[in-house]
Amino acid sequence: METNQELEVPKKYVTKRDGTKAEIKAVRIKERLQGLVEGLNMDYVNLDLIVAKVFRGIYSGIKTSELDTLSAETCAYMSLVHPDFSKLASRIEISNLHKETEDDYLKVVEALDQLVDKQGRNASLIHPELLRVVKANRDKINARLDYSRDFNYDYFGFKTLERSYLLKKEGKIVERPQHLLMRCSLGIHLDDLESAFETYDLMSQLWFTHATPTLFNSGTPKPQMSSCFLLTMQSDSMEGIFDTLK
């Protein structure tokens, strides 16, 4: 049956971090993205197109963190069009992580140190010596951390850190990428802060990275940092193998 009455589109609401609700508006999503596009090629990164795609996937009651994840995944998919979409996707995810985690590194370390298992036993992820150093040098370490460097990672790089490297508490990520690098540096050098900060700066500016065992274990209760390395054999024979080792 035909009717001249316009269909009323139900409003959608987002659940904020404090539990309150607010109407979702496309302009708000665009404003959120506009704050993260500095230096990107805007001839390719079309925010209106991103917002339109994101809006179609929204359901009423979605959390702000989930809205960020949806926006990031949309941008990551569009990286086939231009690599700057991947950079924007990473910036969205990292900005969201910053809202969910602590600025004060001591609070991060203490949260990871106070973990217990299901039987209530100590399950700390922090070495006592690292905790001691951080407590003694709280202000110096906080002053040296540069969280803007988190935005140097592209989407794939950040998701790799998120999946495998950043330490978690009850399934929730506690570390930021800069926390990881500082833990790694302090775990190696401990009271030698000058060397620790030099290592941190070089890694956080992407001049080099330590191997996975070091990133995983440095600063933890079992700081096993040995890593494999490769040698070219002199020849493919028992004599060649043992001549290389010799």
Residue pairs with C-beta under 8 A, 6 or more apart in sequence:
10 60
11 23
11 24
11 60
12 23
12 24
12 58
12 59
12 60
12 62
13 21
13 22
13 23
13 24
13 60
13 61
14 21
14 22
14 23
14 24
14 58
14 61
14 62
14 63
14 64
14 67
15 21
15 61
15 62
15 63
15 64
16 22
16 64
17 63
17 64
17 65
17 99
21 61
24 55
24 58
24 60
24 62
24 67
26 51
26 52
26 55
29 51
29 54
29 55
29 67
29 71
30 47
30 48
30 51
32 68
32 71
33 47
33 50
33 51
33 71
33 88
33 92
34 47
36 88
36 91
36 92
36 95
37 45
37 47
37 88
40 84
40 87
40 88
41 82
41 84
44 81
44 82
44 84
44 85
45 82
45 84
45 85
45 88
49 78
50 71
50 74
50 75
50 78
53 74
53 78
54 67
54 70
54 71
54 74
57 70
57 74
58 67
58 70
62 70
65 96
65 99
65 100
68 92
68 93
68 95
68 96
69 93
69 96
71 89
71 92
72 89
72 90
72 92
72 93
72 96
72 155
73 89
74 89
75 85
75 86
75 88
75 89
75 92
75 155
76 85
76 86
76 89
76 155
78 85
79 85
79 86
79 89
79 155
83 154
86 154
86 155
86 156
87 154
87 155
89 155
90 151
90 153
90 154
90 155
90 157
90 158
91 151
93 155
93 158
93 159
93 162
94 150
94 151
94 153
94 158
94 176
94 177
97 150
97 162
97 173
97 176
98 147
98 150
98 176
100 172
100 173
101 108
101 173
101 174
101 175
101 176
101 179
102 108
102 111
102 174
103 142
103 147
104 138
104 142
105 134
105 138
105 141
105 142
105 145
105 179
105 182
106 134
106 135
106 138
106 141
106 142
108 174
108 175
108 179
109 126
109 130
109 131
109 134
109 183
110 131
111 169
111 174
112 124
112 125
112 126
112 167
112 169
112 174
112 175
113 124
113 125
113 126
113 131
114 124
115 122
115 123
115 124
115 125
115 169
116 122
116 123
117 123
124 221
125 167
125 220
125 221
126 219
126 220
126 221
127 187
127 219
127 220
127 221
127 223
128 221
129 190
130 183
130 186
130 187
130 190
130 219
133 186
133 190
133 191
134 141
134 186
137 193
140 193
141 182
141 186
144 182
144 197
144 200
145 178
145 179
145 182
146 178
146 204
147 176
147 178
149 177
149 178
149 204
149 205
150 158
150 176
150 177
150 178
152 204
152 205
152 206
153 161
153 177
158 177
161 177
161 180
162 173
165 180
165 215
165 216
166 173
166 174
166 175
166 176
166 177
166 179
166 180
167 173
167 174
167 175
167 180
167 183
168 174
175 183
177 204
178 204
180 215
181 200
181 203
181 204
182 196
182 200
183 218
183 219
184 199
184 203
184 210
184 214
184 215
184 218
184 219
185 196
185 197
185 199
185 200
185 203
185 218
186 196
186 219
187 217
187 218
187 219
187 220
187 223
188 195
188 196
188 199
188 214
188 218
188 225
189 195
189 196
189 199
190 196
202 208
203 209
203 210
209 215
210 218
210 225
211 227
212 227
213 224
213 225
213 226
213 227
214 225
214 227
217 223
217 224
217 225
218 225
231 244
232 244
233 240
233 241
233 244
234 240
234 241
234 243
234 244
235 243
